[in-house]
Amino acid sequence: MLSLQSLPVDARVEAGFKLGNMLARNQSPDDAAQAYYRVISEFLNNATLANELGPQGRYWMAKCLFELANLYEQKNQF
């Protein structure tokens, strides 16, 4: 879903969060961290895509950031 350019940016960010969330629930914290990081790096490092984020996209991006931070904290990687 993240790579489907035809979808709105907000939907792609939401899909990325939900992928990471699913992986975290399935006891794959490293895979979940990679999924969250992919969303963050793909959409925040690109100024054009970052500017396209609407309220829902920003909400899901914030959740990605918080969940990634939580995973790092659980592994004592500050």
N, CA, C, O and CB atoms as a CASP TS submission, in Angstrom:
PFRMAT TS
TARGET T0000
AUTHOR 0000-0000-0000
METHOD Language model
MODEL 1
PARENT N/A
ATOM      1  N   MET     1       0.818  -1.195   0.000  1.00  0.00           N
ATOM      2  CA  MET     1       0.000   0.000   0.000  1.00  0.00           C
ATOM      3  C   MET     1       0.865   1.264   0.000  1.00  0.00           C
ATOM      4  O   MET     1       0.503   2.272  -0.607  1.00  0.00           O
ATOM      5  CB  MET     1      -0.932  -0.005   1.205  1.00  0.00           C
ATOM      6  N   LEU     2       1.995   1.202   0.678  1.00  0.00           N
ATOM      7  CA  LEU     2       2.833   2.392   0.748  1.00  0.00           C
ATOM      8  C   LEU     2       3.321   2.832  -0.621  1.00  0.00           C
ATOM      9  O   LEU     2       3.493   4.024  -0.872  1.00  0.00           O
ATOM     10  CB  LEU     2       4.013   2.142   1.651  1.00  0.00           C
ATOM     11  N   SER     3       3.541   1.882  -1.494  1.00  0.00           N
ATOM     12  CA  SER     3       4.105   2.216  -2.798  1.00  0.00           C
ATOM     13  C   SER     3       3.053   2.525  -3.853  1.00  0.00           C
ATOM     14  O   SER     3       3.410   2.852  -4.984  1.00  0.00           O
ATOM     15  CB  SER     3       4.964   1.093  -3.274  1.00  0.00           C
ATOM     16  N   LEU     4       1.794   2.434  -3.528  1.00  0.00           N
ATOM     17  CA  LEU     4       0.741   2.749  -4.489  1.00  0.00           C
ATOM     18  C   LEU     4       0.612   4.265  -4.620  1.00  0.00           C
ATOM     19  O   LEU     4      -0.029   4.924  -3.801  1.00  0.00           O
ATOM     20  CB  LEU     4      -0.612   2.116  -4.057  1.00  0.00           C
ATOM     21  N   GLN     5       1.227   4.795  -5.656  1.00  0.00           N
ATOM     22  CA  GLN     5       1.268   6.236  -5.859  1.00  0.00           C
ATOM     23  C   GLN     5      -0.116   6.837  -6.105  1.00  0.00           C
ATOM     24  O   GLN     5      -0.309   8.039  -5.921  1.00  0.00           O
ATOM     25  CB  GLN     5       2.175   6.559  -7.018  1.00  0.00           C
ATOM     26  N   SER     6      -1.078   6.011  -6.520  1.00  0.00           N
ATOM     27  CA  SER     6      -2.408   6.524  -6.825  1.00  0.00           C
ATOM     28  C   SER     6      -3.228   6.818  -5.567  1.00  0.00           C
ATOM     29  O   SER     6      -4.235   7.524  -5.632  1.00  0.00           O
ATOM     30  CB  SER     6      -3.149   5.535  -7.695  1.00  0.00           C
ATOM     31  N   LEU     7      -2.802   6.282  -4.431  1.00  0.00           N
ATOM     32  CA  LEU     7      -3.525   6.538  -3.181  1.00  0.00           C
ATOM     33  C   LEU     7      -3.096   7.864  -2.574  1.00  0.00           C
ATOM     34  O   LEU     7      -1.956   8.292  -2.752  1.00  0.00           O
ATOM     35  CB  LEU     7      -3.291   5.397  -2.176  1.00  0.00           C
ATOM     36  N   PRO     8      -4.007   8.517  -1.858  1.00  0.00           N
ATOM     37  CA  PRO     8      -3.616   9.747  -1.157  1.00  0.00           C
ATOM     38  C   PRO     8      -2.524   9.459  -0.123  1.00  0.00           C
ATOM     39  O   PRO     8      -2.443   8.360   0.426  1.00  0.00           O
ATOM     40  CB  PRO     8      -4.842  10.390  -0.469  1.00  0.00           C
ATOM     41  N   VAL     9      -1.710  10.443   0.121  1.00  0.00           N
ATOM     42  CA  VAL     9      -0.593  10.297   1.068  1.00  0.00           C
ATOM     43  C   VAL     9      -1.107   9.890   2.444  1.00  0.00           C
ATOM     44  O   VAL     9      -0.502   9.044   3.102  1.00  0.00           O
ATOM     45  CB  VAL     9       0.212  11.615   1.172  1.00  0.00           C
ATOM     46  N   ASP    10      -2.212  10.478   2.886  1.00  0.00           N
ATOM     47  CA  ASP    10      -2.747  10.148   4.208  1.00  0.00           C
ATOM     48  C   ASP    10      -3.065   8.656   4.320  1.00  0.00           C
ATOM     49  O   ASP    10      -2.777   8.036   5.344  1.00  0.00           O
ATOM     50  CB  ASP    10      -4.007  10.976   4.495  1.00  0.00           C
ATOM     51  N   ALA    11      -3.654   8.083   3.278  1.00  0.00           N
ATOM     52  CA  ALA    11      -4.003   6.657   3.296  1.00  0.00           C
ATOM     53  C   ALA    11      -2.749   5.790   3.308  1.00  0.00           C
ATOM     54  O   ALA    11      -2.726   4.746   3.958  1.00  0.00           O
ATOM     55  CB  ALA    11      -4.879   6.299   2.082  1.00  0.00           C
ATOM     56  N   ARG    12      -1.724   6.207   2.606  1.00  0.00           N
ATOM     57  CA  ARG    12      -0.481   5.448   2.574  1.00  0.00           C
ATOM     58  C   ARG    12       0.209   5.455   3.929  1.00  0.00           C
ATOM     59  O   ARG    12       0.755   4.439   4.357  1.00  0.00           O
ATOM     60  CB  ARG    12       0.452   6.007   1.513  1.00  0.00           C
ATOM     61  N   VAL    13       0.185   6.597   4.602  1.00  0.00           N
ATOM     62  CA  VAL    13       0.784   6.691   5.945  1.00  0.00           C
ATOM     63  C   VAL    13      -0.013   5.831   6.923  1.00  0.00           C
ATOM     64  O   VAL    13       0.572   5.133   7.752  1.00  0.00           O
ATOM     65  CB  VAL    13       0.828   8.173   6.436  1.00  0.00           C
ATOM     66  N   GLU    14      -1.333   5.875   6.834  1.00  0.00           N
ATOM     67  CA  GLU    14      -2.173   5.044   7.700  1.00  0.00           C
ATOM     68  C   GLU    14      -1.876   3.566   7.475  1.00  0.00           C
ATOM     69  O   GLU    14      -1.756   2.804   8.435  1.00  0.00           O
ATOM     70  CB  GLU    14      -3.667   5.332   7.446  1.00  0.00           C
ATOM     71  N   ALA    15      -1.758   3.161   6.231  1.00  0.00           N
ATOM     72  CA  ALA    15      -1.454   1.764   5.920  1.00  0.00           C
ATOM     73  C   ALA    15      -0.104   1.356   6.500  1.00  0.00           C
ATOM     74  O   ALA    15       0.046   0.249   7.017  1.00  0.00           O
ATOM     75  CB  ALA    15      -1.465   1.539   4.403  1.00  0.00           C
ATOM     76  N   GLY    16       0.863   2.241   6.415  1.00  0.00           N
ATOM     77  CA  GLY    16       2.183   1.953   6.980  1.00  0.00           C
ATOM     78  C   GLY    16       2.128   1.786   8.488  1.00  0.00           C
ATOM     79  O   GLY    16       2.767   0.894   9.046  1.00  0.00           O
ATOM     80  N   PHE    17       1.357   2.650   9.147  1.00  0.00           N
ATOM     81  CA  PHE    17       1.213   2.513  10.600  1.00  0.00           C
ATOM     82  C   PHE    17       0.579   1.178  10.938  1.00  0.00           C
ATOM     83  O   PHE    17       1.043   0.468  11.831  1.00  0.00           O
ATOM     84  CB  PHE    17       0.369   3.665  11.181  1.00  0.00           C
ATOM     85  N   LYS    18      -0.488   0.836  10.217  1.00  0.00           N
ATOM     86  CA  LYS    18      -1.209  -0.401  10.523  1.00  0.00           C
ATOM     87  C   LYS    18      -0.354  -1.634  10.252  1.00  0.00           C
ATOM     88  O   LYS    18      -0.494  -2.642  10.945  1.00  0.00           O
ATOM     89  CB  LYS    18      -2.496  -0.476   9.708  1.00  0.00           C
ATOM     90  N   LEU    19       0.522  -1.572   9.263  1.00  0.00           N
ATOM     91  CA  LEU    19       1.461  -2.667   9.023  1.00  0.00           C
ATOM     92  C   LEU    19       2.405  -2.809  10.216  1.00  0.00           C
ATOM     93  O   LEU    19       2.614  -3.913  10.717  1.00  0.00           O
ATOM     94  CB  LEU    19       2.266  -2.427   7.717  1.00  0.00           C
ATOM     95  N   GLY    20       2.969  -1.697  10.665  1.00  0.00           N
ATOM     96  CA  GLY    20       3.849  -1.739  11.825  1.00  0.00           C
ATOM     97  C   GLY    20       3.141  -2.232  13.070  1.00  0.00           C
ATOM     98  O   GLY    20       3.706  -2.998  13.850  1.00  0.00           O
ATOM     99  N   ASN    21       1.911  -1.798  13.258  1.00  0.00           N
ATOM    100  CA  ASN    21       1.119  -2.206  14.411  1.00  0.00           C
ATOM    101  C   ASN    21       0.848  -3.710  14.377  1.00  0.00           C
ATOM    102  O   ASN    21       0.928  -4.380  15.406  1.00  0.00           O
ATOM    103  CB  ASN    21      -0.203  -1.428  14.456  1.00  0.00           C
ATOM    104  N   MET    22       0.530  -4.238  13.199  1.00  0.00           N
ATOM    105  CA  MET    22       0.287  -5.664  13.057  1.00  0.00           C
ATOM    106  C   MET    22       1.556  -6.451  13.386  1.00  0.00           C
ATOM    107  O   MET    22       1.505  -7.459  14.091  1.00  0.00           O
ATOM    108  CB  MET    22      -0.199  -5.990  11.633  1.00  0.00           C
ATOM    109  N   LEU    23       2.679  -5.989  12.877  1.00  0.00           N
ATOM    110  CA  LEU    23       3.947  -6.670  13.148  1.00  0.00           C
ATOM    111  C   LEU    23       4.297  -6.627  14.625  1.00  0.00           C
ATOM    112  O   LEU    23       4.803  -7.607  15.171  1.00  0.00           O
ATOM    113  CB  LEU    23       5.071  -6.045  12.331  1.00  0.00           C
ATOM    114  N   ALA    24       4.036  -5.508  15.274  1.00  0.00           N
ATOM    115  CA  ALA    24       4.314  -5.395  16.715  1.00  0.00           C
ATOM    116  C   ALA    24       3.441  -6.359  17.508  1.00  0.00           C
ATOM    117  O   ALA    24       3.900  -6.968  18.474  1.00  0.00           O
ATOM    118  CB  ALA    24       4.081  -3.948  17.204  1.00  0.00           C
ATOM    119  N   ARG    25       2.203  -6.496  17.105  1.00  0.00           N
ATOM    120  CA  ARG    25       1.293  -7.429  17.800  1.00  0.00           C
ATOM    121  C   ARG    25       1.713  -8.882  17.607  1.00  0.00           C
ATOM    122  O   ARG    25       1.453  -9.725  18.466  1.00  0.00           O
ATOM    123  CB  ARG    25      -0.144  -7.242  17.301  1.00  0.00           C
ATOM    124  N   ASN    26       2.359  -9.175  16.486  1.00  0.00           N
ATOM    125  CA  ASN    26       2.784 -10.541  16.191  1.00  0.00           C
ATOM    126  C   ASN    26       4.190 -10.821  16.703  1.00  0.00           C
ATOM    127  O   ASN    26       4.877 -11.710  16.201  1.00  0.00           O
ATOM    128  CB  ASN    26       2.721 -10.796  14.696  1.00  0.00           C
ATOM    129  N   GLN    27       4.605 -10.070  17.688  1.00  0.00           N
ATOM    130  CA  GLN    27       5.894 -10.272  18.346  1.00  0.00           C
ATOM    131  C   GLN    27       7.071 -10.159  17.385  1.00  0.00           C
ATOM    132  O   GLN    27       8.032 -10.923  17.472  1.00  0.00           O
ATOM    133  CB  GLN    27       5.920 -11.620  19.017  1.00  0.00           C
ATOM    134  N   SER    28       6.985  -9.207  16.477  1.00  0.00           N
ATOM    135  CA  SER    28       8.089  -8.933  15.554  1.00  0.00           C
ATOM    136  C   SER    28       8.512  -7.477  15.714  1.00  0.00           C
ATOM    137  O   SER    28       8.341  -6.678  14.793  1.00  0.00           O
ATOM    138  CB  SER    28       7.679  -9.234  14.073  1.00  0.00           C
ATOM    139  N   PRO    29       9.063  -7.123  16.876  1.00  0.00           N
ATOM    140  CA  PRO    29       9.366  -5.707  17.125  1.00  0.00           C
ATOM    141  C   PRO    29      10.391  -5.119  16.161  1.00  0.00           C
ATOM    142  O   PRO    29      10.307  -3.937  15.828  1.00  0.00           O
ATOM    143  CB  PRO    29       9.866  -5.539  18.530  1.00  0.00           C
ATOM    144  N   ASP    30      11.345  -5.908  15.710  1.00  0.00           N
ATOM    145  CA  ASP    30      12.330  -5.378  14.767  1.00  0.00           C
ATOM    146  C   ASP    30      11.686  -5.080  13.414  1.00  0.00           C
ATOM    147  O   ASP    30      11.980  -4.063  12.785  1.00  0.00           O
ATOM    148  CB  ASP    30      13.491  -6.367  14.593  1.00  0.00           C
ATOM    149  N   ASP    31      10.806  -5.978  12.976  1.00  0.00           N
ATOM    150  CA  ASP    31      10.095  -5.743  11.722  1.00  0.00           C
ATOM    151  C   ASP    31       9.141  -4.557  11.852  1.00  0.00           C
ATOM    152  O   ASP    31       8.992  -3.767  10.920  1.00  0.00           O
ATOM    153  CB  ASP    31       9.323  -7.002  11.300  1.00  0.00           C
ATOM    154  N   ALA    32       8.500  -4.440  13.009  1.00  0.00           N
ATOM    155  CA  ALA    32       7.603  -3.312  13.238  1.00  0.00           C
ATOM    156  C   ALA    32       8.385  -2.004  13.210  1.00  0.00           C
ATOM    157  O   ALA    32       7.935  -1.024  12.617  1.00  0.00           O
ATOM    158  CB  ALA    32       6.864  -3.469  14.581  1.00  0.00           C
ATOM    159  N   ALA    33       9.538  -1.983  13.839  1.00  0.00           N
ATOM    160  CA  ALA    33      10.366  -0.777  13.846  1.00  0.00           C
ATOM    161  C   ALA    33      10.776  -0.405  12.430  1.00  0.00           C
ATOM    162  O   ALA    33      10.790   0.776  12.081  1.00  0.00           O
ATOM    163  CB  ALA    33      11.613  -0.978  14.724  1.00  0.00           C
ATOM    164  N   GLN    34      11.108  -1.394  11.611  1.00  0.00           N
ATOM    165  CA  GLN    34      11.472  -1.124  10.223  1.00  0.00           C
ATOM    166  C   GLN    34      10.293  -0.550   9.449  1.00  0.00           C
ATOM    167  O   GLN    34      10.465   0.353   8.631  1.00  0.00           O
ATOM    168  CB  GLN    34      11.975  -2.398   9.545  1.00  0.00           C
ATOM    169  N   ALA    35       9.090  -1.075   9.706  1.00  0.00           N
ATOM    170  CA  ALA    35       7.897  -0.573   9.013  1.00  0.00           C
ATOM    171  C   ALA    35       7.627   0.878   9.401  1.00  0.00           C
ATOM    172  O   ALA    35       7.355   1.710   8.536  1.00  0.00           O
ATOM    173  CB  ALA    35       6.667  -1.450   9.339  1.00  0.00           C
ATOM    174  N   TYR    36       7.702   1.186  10.698  1.00  0.00           N
ATOM    175  CA  TYR    36       7.486   2.569  11.140  1.00  0.00           C
ATOM    176  C   TYR    36       8.552   3.489  10.561  1.00  0.00           C
ATOM    177  O   TYR    36       8.254   4.587  10.092  1.00  0.00           O
ATOM    178  CB  TYR    36       7.490   2.655  12.680  1.00  0.00           C
ATOM    179  N   TYR    37       9.795   3.027  10.600  1.00  0.00           N
ATOM    180  CA  TYR    37      10.890   3.860  10.092  1.00  0.00           C
ATOM    181  C   TYR    37      10.733   4.118   8.595  1.00  0.00           C
ATOM    182  O   TYR    37      11.029   5.211   8.112  1.00  0.00           O
ATOM    183  CB  TYR    37      12.247   3.191  10.373  1.00  0.00           C
ATOM    184  N   ARG    38      10.271   3.118   7.875  1.00  0.00           N
ATOM    185  CA  ARG    38      10.062   3.298   6.430  1.00  0.00           C
ATOM    186  C   ARG    38       9.037   4.402   6.166  1.00  0.00           C
ATOM    187  O   ARG    38       9.241   5.244   5.292  1.00  0.00           O
ATOM    188  CB  ARG    38       9.594   1.973   5.778  1.00  0.00           C
ATOM    189  N   VAL    39       7.949   4.396   6.913  1.00  0.00           N
ATOM    190  CA  VAL    39       6.921   5.431   6.753  1.00  0.00           C
ATOM    191  C   VAL    39       7.509   6.796   7.068  1.00  0.00           C
ATOM    192  O   VAL    39       7.338   7.749   6.307  1.00  0.00           O
ATOM    193  CB  VAL    39       5.702   5.147   7.663  1.00  0.00           C
ATOM    194  N   ILE    40       8.198   6.881   8.189  1.00  0.00           N
ATOM    195  CA  ILE    40       8.762   8.162   8.622  1.00  0.00           C
ATOM    196  C   ILE    40       9.770   8.685   7.603  1.00  0.00           C
ATOM    197  O   ILE    40       9.730   9.855   7.222  1.00  0.00           O
ATOM    198  CB  ILE    40       9.431   8.019   9.999  1.00  0.00           C
ATOM    199  N   SER    41      10.661   7.819   7.170  1.00  0.00           N
ATOM    200  CA  SER    41      11.691   8.284   6.246  1.00  0.00           C
ATOM    201  C   SER    41      11.125   8.604   4.868  1.00  0.00           C
ATOM    202  O   SER    41      11.563   9.556   4.222  1.00  0.00           O
ATOM    203  CB  SER    41      12.784   7.242   6.120  1.00  0.00           C
ATOM    204  N   GLU    42      10.159   7.819   4.416  1.00  0.00           N
ATOM    205  CA  GLU    42       9.612   8.049   3.078  1.00  0.00           C
ATOM    206  C   GLU    42       8.775   9.323   2.999  1.00  0.00           C
ATOM    207  O   GLU    42       8.826  10.036   1.996  1.00  0.00           O
ATOM    208  CB  GLU    42       8.770   6.862   2.655  1.00  0.00           C
ATOM    209  N   PHE    43       8.018   9.611   4.030  1.00  0.00           N
ATOM    210  CA  PHE    43       7.073  10.722   3.956  1.00  0.00           C
ATOM    211  C   PHE    43       7.533  11.998   4.641  1.00  0.00           C
ATOM    212  O   PHE    43       7.044  13.077   4.308  1.00  0.00           O
ATOM    213  CB  PHE    43       5.789  10.307   4.543  1.00  0.00           C
ATOM    214  N   LEU    44       8.453  11.907   5.583  1.00  0.00           N
ATOM    215  CA  LEU    44       8.942  13.129   6.222  1.00  0.00           C
ATOM    216  C   LEU    44      10.225  13.646   5.598  1.00  0.00           C
ATOM    217  O   LEU    44      10.513  14.841   5.679  1.00  0.00           O
ATOM    218  CB  LEU    44       9.163  12.890   7.688  1.00  0.00           C
ATOM    219  N   ASN    45      10.999  12.769   4.978  1.00  0.00           N
ATOM    220  CA  ASN    45      12.237  13.212   4.332  1.00  0.00           C
ATOM    221  C   ASN    45      11.991  13.799   2.954  1.00  0.00           C
ATOM    222  O   ASN    45      12.892  14.397   2.365  1.00  0.00           O
ATOM    223  CB  ASN    45      13.207  12.059   4.222  1.00  0.00           C
ATOM    224  N   ASN    46      10.799  13.638   2.443  1.00  0.00           N
ATOM    225  CA  ASN    46      10.426  14.189   1.141  1.00  0.00           C
ATOM    226  C   ASN    46       9.520  15.391   1.400  1.00  0.00           C
ATOM    227  O   ASN    46       8.373  15.221   1.814  1.00  0.00           O
ATOM    228  CB  ASN    46       9.710  13.109   0.233  1.00  0.00           C
ATOM    229  N   ALA    47      10.017  16.587   1.162  1.00  0.00           N
ATOM    230  CA  ALA    47       9.270  17.805   1.480  1.00  0.00           C
ATOM    231  C   ALA    47       7.929  17.857   0.750  1.00  0.00           C
ATOM    232  O   ALA    47       6.940  18.333   1.308  1.00  0.00           O
ATOM    233  CB  ALA    47      10.099  19.035   1.127  1.00  0.00           C
ATOM    234  N   THR    48       7.888  17.377  -0.481  1.00  0.00           N
ATOM    235  CA  THR    48       6.639  17.406  -1.240  1.00  0.00           C
ATOM    236  C   THR    48       5.590  16.528  -0.579  1.00  0.00           C
ATOM    237  O   THR    48       4.449  16.950  -0.392  1.00  0.00           O
ATOM    238  CB  THR    48       6.874  16.952  -2.684  1.00  0.00           C
ATOM    239  N   LEU    49       5.974  15.304  -0.225  1.00  0.00           N
ATOM    240  CA  LEU    49       5.023  14.403   0.422  1.00  0.00           C
ATOM    241  C   LEU    49       4.652  14.891   1.819  1.00  0.00           C
ATOM    242  O   LEU    49       3.495  14.776   2.225  1.00  0.00           O
ATOM    243  CB  LEU    49       5.601  12.993   0.500  1.00  0.00           C
ATOM    244  N   ALA    50       5.607  15.429   2.551  1.00  0.00           N
ATOM    245  CA  ALA    50       5.319  15.941   3.889  1.00  0.00           C
ATOM    246  C   ALA    50       4.300  17.076   3.829  1.00  0.00           C
ATOM    247  O   ALA    50       3.434  17.184   4.697  1.00  0.00           O
ATOM    248  CB  ALA    50       6.609  16.423   4.567  1.00  0.00           C
ATOM    249  N   ASN    51       4.404  17.920   2.807  1.00  0.00           N
ATOM    250  CA  ASN    51       3.454  19.025   2.660  1.00  0.00           C
ATOM    251  C   ASN    51       2.064  18.553   2.253  1.00  0.00           C
ATOM    252  O   ASN    51       1.080  19.265   2.456  1.00  0.00           O
ATOM    253  CB  ASN    51       3.967  20.013   1.641  1.00  0.00           C
ATOM    254  N   GLU    52       1.982  17.357   1.680  1.00  0.00           N
ATOM    255  CA  GLU    52       0.683  16.812   1.274  1.00  0.00           C
ATOM    256  C   GLU    52      -0.072  16.163   2.424  1.00  0.00           C
ATOM    257  O   GLU    52      -1.255  15.852   2.288  1.00  0.00           O
ATOM    258  CB  GLU    52       0.872  15.804   0.169  1.00  0.00           C
ATOM    259  N   LEU    53       0.593  15.956   3.549  1.00  0.00           N
ATOM    260  CA  LEU    53      -0.081  15.330   4.688  1.00  0.00           C
ATOM    261  C   LEU    53      -1.195  16.232   5.204  1.00  0.00           C
ATOM    262  O   LEU    53      -0.984  17.405   5.512  1.00  0.00           O
ATOM    263  CB  LEU    53       0.926  15.024   5.817  1.00  0.00           C
ATOM    264  N   GLY    54      -2.378  15.652   5.288  1.00  0.00           N
ATOM    265  CA  GLY    54      -3.510  16.366   5.867  1.00  0.00           C
ATOM    266  C   GLY    54      -3.621  16.027   7.338  1.00  0.00           C
ATOM    267  O   GLY    54      -2.712  15.412   7.896  1.00  0.00           O
ATOM    268  N   PRO    55      -4.711  16.413   7.980  1.00  0.00           N
ATOM    269  CA  PRO    55      -4.874  16.130   9.413  1.00  0.00           C
ATOM    270  C   PRO    55      -4.795  14.641   9.743  1.00  0.00           C
ATOM    271  O   PRO    55      -4.167  14.258  10.730  1.00  0.00           O
ATOM    272  CB  PRO    55      -6.199  16.678   9.893  1.00  0.00           C
ATOM    273  N   GLN    56      -5.420  13.809   8.933  1.00  0.00           N
ATOM    274  CA  GLN    56      -5.378  12.373   9.218  1.00  0.00           C
ATOM    275  C   GLN    56      -3.974  11.807   9.004  1.00  0.00           C
ATOM    276  O   GLN    56      -3.518  10.970   9.783  1.00  0.00           O
ATOM    277  CB  GLN    56      -6.385  11.625   8.334  1.00  0.00           C
ATOM    278  N   GLY    57      -3.302  12.250   7.975  1.00  0.00           N
ATOM    279  CA  GLY    57      -1.942  11.790   7.725  1.00  0.00           C
ATOM    280  C   GLY    57      -0.991  12.193   8.843  1.00  0.00           C
ATOM    281  O   GLY    57      -0.127  11.416   9.248  1.00  0.00           O
ATOM    282  N   ARG    58      -1.159  13.415   9.337  1.00  0.00           N
ATOM    283  CA  ARG    58      -0.313  13.863  10.448  1.00  0.00           C
ATOM    284  C   ARG    58      -0.598  13.052  11.712  1.00  0.00           C
ATOM    285  O   ARG    58       0.312  12.753  12.486  1.00  0.00           O
ATOM    286  CB  ARG    58      -0.534  15.365  10.722  1.00  0.00           C
ATOM    287  N   TYR    59      -1.869  12.699  11.914  1.00  0.00           N
ATOM    288  CA  TYR    59      -2.252  11.866  13.062  1.00  0.00           C
ATOM    289  C   TYR    59      -1.534  10.517  12.991  1.00  0.00           C
ATOM    290  O   TYR    59      -0.925  10.086  13.970  1.00  0.00           O
ATOM    291  CB  TYR    59      -3.794  11.658  13.105  1.00  0.00           C
ATOM    292  N   TRP    60      -1.605   9.849  11.833  1.00  0.00           N
ATOM    293  CA  TRP    60      -0.976   8.541  11.682  1.00  0.00           C
ATOM    294  C   TRP    60       0.542   8.642  11.737  1.00  0.00           C
ATOM    295  O   TRP    60       1.207   7.740  12.246  1.00  0.00           O
ATOM    296  CB  TRP    60      -1.406   7.897  10.372  1.00  0.00           C
ATOM    297  N   MET    61       1.086   9.724  11.222  1.00  0.00           N
ATOM    298  CA  MET    61       2.541   9.915  11.290  1.00  0.00           C
ATOM    299  C   MET    61       2.977  10.063  12.743  1.00  0.00           C
ATOM    300  O   MET    61       3.992   9.496  13.147  1.00  0.00           O
ATOM    301  CB  MET    61       2.976  11.159  10.466  1.00  0.00           C
ATOM    302  N   ALA    62       2.218  10.819  13.529  1.00  0.00           N
ATOM    303  CA  ALA    62       2.545  10.977  14.945  1.00  0.00           C
ATOM    304  C   ALA    62       2.499   9.633  15.656  1.00  0.00           C
ATOM    305  O   ALA    62       3.353   9.342  16.494  1.00  0.00           O
ATOM    306  CB  ALA    62       1.581  11.967  15.618  1.00  0.00           C
ATOM    307  N   LYS    63       1.511   8.818  15.329  1.00  0.00           N
ATOM    308  CA  LYS    63       1.426   7.485  15.930  1.00  0.00           C
ATOM    309  C   LYS    63       2.639   6.637  15.540  1.00  0.00           C
ATOM    310  O   LYS    63       3.165   5.893  16.367  1.00  0.00           O
ATOM    311  CB  LYS    63       0.120   6.782  15.499  1.00  0.00           C
ATOM    312  N   CYS    64       3.082   6.743  14.293  1.00  0.00           N
ATOM    313  CA  CYS    64       4.291   6.022  13.869  1.00  0.00           C
ATOM    314  C   CYS    64       5.489   6.453  14.699  1.00  0.00           C
ATOM    315  O   CYS    64       6.257   5.619  15.178  1.00  0.00           O
ATOM    316  CB  CYS    64       4.572   6.260  12.374  1.00  0.00           C
ATOM    317  N   LEU    65       5.644   7.764  14.864  1.00  0.00           N
ATOM    318  CA  LEU    65       6.777   8.284  15.635  1.00  0.00           C
ATOM    319  C   LEU    65       6.733   7.805  17.080  1.00  0.00           C
ATOM    320  O   LEU    65       7.752   7.381  17.625  1.00  0.00           O
ATOM    321  CB  LEU    65       6.790   9.813  15.595  1.00  0.00           C
ATOM    322  N   PHE    66       5.550   7.870  17.709  1.00  0.00           N
ATOM    323  CA  PHE    66       5.430   7.442  19.100  1.00  0.00           C
ATOM    324  C   PHE    66       5.666   5.938  19.248  1.00  0.00           C
ATOM    325  O   PHE    66       6.335   5.504  20.186  1.00  0.00           O
ATOM    326  CB  PHE    66       4.050   7.811  19.647  1.00  0.00           C
ATOM    327  N   GLU    67       5.124   5.149  18.335  1.00  0.00           N
ATOM    328  CA  GLU    67       5.303   3.698  18.429  1.00  0.00           C
ATOM    329  C   GLU    67       6.757   3.300  18.186  1.00  0.00           C
ATOM    330  O   GLU    67       7.274   2.405  18.854  1.00  0.00           O
ATOM    331  CB  GLU    67       4.390   2.984  17.426  1.00  0.00           C
ATOM    332  N   LEU    68       7.415   3.956  17.238  1.00  0.00           N
ATOM    333  CA  LEU    68       8.834   3.667  17.010  1.00  0.00           C
ATOM    334  C   LEU    68       9.646   4.024  18.254  1.00  0.00           C
ATOM    335  O   LEU    68      10.522   3.263  18.666  1.00  0.00           O
ATOM    336  CB  LEU    68       9.363   4.447  15.776  1.00  0.00           C
ATOM    337  N   ALA    69       9.357   5.170  18.844  1.00  0.00           N
ATOM    338  CA  ALA    69      10.051   5.567  20.076  1.00  0.00           C
ATOM    339  C   ALA    69       9.790   4.556  21.190  1.00  0.00           C
ATOM    340  O   ALA    69      10.694   4.230  21.959  1.00  0.00           O
ATOM    341  CB  ALA    69       9.603   6.976  20.521  1.00  0.00           C
ATOM    342  N   ASN    70       8.570   4.067  21.277  1.00  0.00           N
ATOM    343  CA  ASN    70       8.222   3.072  22.293  1.00  0.00           C
ATOM    344  C   ASN    70       8.999   1.778  22.078  1.00  0.00           C
ATOM    345  O   ASN    70       9.488   1.180  23.037  1.00  0.00           O
ATOM    346  CB  ASN    70       6.713   2.791  22.275  1.00  0.00           C
ATOM    347  N   LEU    71       9.114   1.341  20.822  1.00  0.00           N
ATOM    348  CA  LEU    71       9.888   0.125  20.536  1.00  0.00           C
ATOM    349  C   LEU    71      11.353   0.319  20.901  1.00  0.00           C
ATOM    350  O   LEU    71      11.966  -0.572  21.490  1.00  0.00           O
ATOM    351  CB  LEU    71       9.762  -0.260  19.050  1.00  0.00           C
ATOM    352  N   TYR    72      11.918   1.468  20.561  1.00  0.00           N
ATOM    353  CA  TYR    72      13.310   1.743  20.921  1.00  0.00           C
ATOM    354  C   TYR    72      13.492   1.773  22.444  1.00  0.00           C
ATOM    355  O   TYR    72      14.489   1.278  22.969  1.00  0.00           O
ATOM    356  CB  TYR    72      13.766   3.079  20.307  1.00  0.00           C
ATOM    357  N   GLU    73      12.523   2.354  23.135  1.00  0.00           N
ATOM    358  CA  GLU    73      12.610   2.421  24.591  1.00  0.00           C
ATOM    359  C   GLU    73      12.573   1.019  25.199  1.00  0.00           C
ATOM    360  O   GLU    73      13.308   0.730  26.144  1.00  0.00           O
ATOM    361  CB  GLU    73      11.466   3.279  25.157  1.00  0.00           C
ATOM    362  N   GLN    74      11.724   0.157  24.660  1.00  0.00           N
ATOM    363  CA  GLN    74      11.637  -1.220  25.177  1.00  0.00           C
ATOM    364  C   GLN    74      12.962  -1.963  24.997  1.00  0.00           C
ATOM    365  O   GLN    74      13.300  -2.834  25.798  1.00  0.00           O
ATOM    366  CB  GLN    74      10.503  -1.990  24.468  1.00  0.00           C
ATOM    367  N   LYS    75      13.697  -1.626  23.966  1.00  0.00           N
ATOM    368  CA  LYS    75      14.977  -2.284  23.703  1.00  0.00           C
ATOM    369  C   LYS    75      16.150  -1.501  24.309  1.00  0.00           C
ATOM    370  O   LYS    75      17.309  -1.831  24.061  1.00  0.00           O
ATOM    371  CB  LYS    75      15.183  -2.449  22.191  1.00  0.00           C
ATOM    372  N   ASN    76      15.849  -0.466  25.101  1.00  0.00           N
ATOM    373  CA  ASN    76      16.868   0.388  25.712  1.00  0.00           C
ATOM    374  C   ASN    76      17.790   1.021  24.679  1.00  0.00           C
ATOM    375  O   ASN    76      18.989   1.165  24.917  1.00  0.00           O
ATOM    376  CB  ASN    76      17.689  -0.411  26.701  1.00  0.00           C
ATOM    377  N   GLN    77      17.239   1.394  23.546  1.00  0.00           N
ATOM    378  CA  GLN    77      17.992   2.105  22.508  1.00  0.00           C
ATOM    379  C   GLN    77      17.499   3.541  22.473  1.00  0.00           C
ATOM    380  O   GLN    77      16.579   3.881  21.729  1.00  0.00           O
ATOM    381  CB  GLN    77      17.833   1.419  21.102  1.00  0.00           C
ATOM    382  N   PHE    78      18.120   4.369  23.284  1.00  0.00           N
ATOM    383  CA  PHE    78      17.648   5.745  23.383  1.00  0.00           C
ATOM    384  C   PHE    78      18.297   6.623  22.360  1.00  0.00           C
ATOM    385  O   PHE    78      18.012   7.819  22.303  1.00  0.00           O
ATOM    386  CB  PHE    78      17.899   6.295  24.755  1.00  0.00           C
TER
END
